Amino acid sequence: MFGWIGKAASPALRRIGAEQAVACAAIHAPSFAHPWSAAEFESLLAAPETVADGAFDSRGAALQGFVLSRRAADEAEILTIAVGQRHRRAGLGAKLLAAHLAHLSGYGVRALFLEVDEANVAARTLYARFGFAEVGRRPAYYRTASGVKSTALVLRRALA
C-alpha cells in the first residue's frame, strides 16, 4: 500500500483476538508445511495467556501479518509469526516483532523463547537482528512438506 506521495504507507499495528482467526489461518497456510486451522487460531487467540499482535493495511481493515506468543510467569514463547506473501521483504516482520517485544515486556516477561527451522534463513536472520541466541537444538523436530525431518533451533532473548 502506498501513500499519496508514493512512499509505502506504514502498517497499523495493534493487538488481535479471536475475530482474526480466519485471516491468521489464511496468512499462515502458504508460510508453513503444516499450517494451523482457523479453529486452532481461534482457540489460541481466545486464551488469556496468548499475546497476539497484527499488522493491518493503512485503513486498518486487512490483516497483513501477525505474531502470537504464549506467556507463563515471566517467560513467553513465540508460537508463530507470519507475513502475507504480498507484504514480505518490506520490513513488516521486524515491525511486528519490535511491537510484540514491547507488549511482552509490558506484561513483565523477562525471557522469550522460540523454535525455528534451521533451514529458514530469513527467520533466523530476523531473530539474530533482534538479539536472539541459540540455546538448544531439536533434531528431526519439524516435518517438511516432502516428509523430510529438519532440526529446530531453540532461541532465547532476554527482555529485561
Number of C-alpha atoms within 10 A of each C-alpha: 13 11 10 8 7 8 9 12 14 15 20 17 22 15 15 20 18 18 12 17 21 16 18 28 19 16 20 25 15 14 14 13 14 13 14 16 15 18 13 13 22 18 13 21 23 16 13 9 14 20 25 26 22 27 26 18 17 16 10 13 10 14 21 25 26 29 23 22 24 21 18 11 10 14 18 24 20 20 17 17 21 24 25 20 13 8 13 13 11 11 11 21 22 15 14 24 21 12 18 24 17 12 16 22 19 11 15 15 21 16 16 22 20 19 22 22 21 17 12 10 11 9 16 19 11 15 19 13 10 14 12 19 16 14 11 12 16 15 13 13 15 19 14 14 10 7 9 9 13 16 17 20 21 18 21 20 19 14 17 8
